[in-house]
Amino acid sequence: MRTYKWCSQNPPPCDSISGNVMRDGDNAGGQLSSVSGKSATGQVTHTTDQADTPKGQITITLNTQTDTVYADNLSYCGPSSPVAACGA
């Protein structure tokens, strides 16, 4: 995801542009271990930005009405999300 810090002005993790492609500076991964209704829990096992996306337990919740996923106070919008649902 975006860090909102440009690599031309900040050390990694940072965002950059190559040609017409923006490269997000915060990448994280892990594994989900349980699902209940529209929520899932799991572990973030690696991250490039420990401050914004820390390792450890995570809960992810889907809102099908707004096509939005919430994960630890962050919103991720799908293609059917309403305008400004994720700050854009």
Summary of the structure (lengths in Angstrom):
residues: 88
radius of gyration: 14.5
end to end distance: 13.5
largest distance: 43.0
contacts: 206
relative contact order: 0.15
helix: 0%
strand: 48%
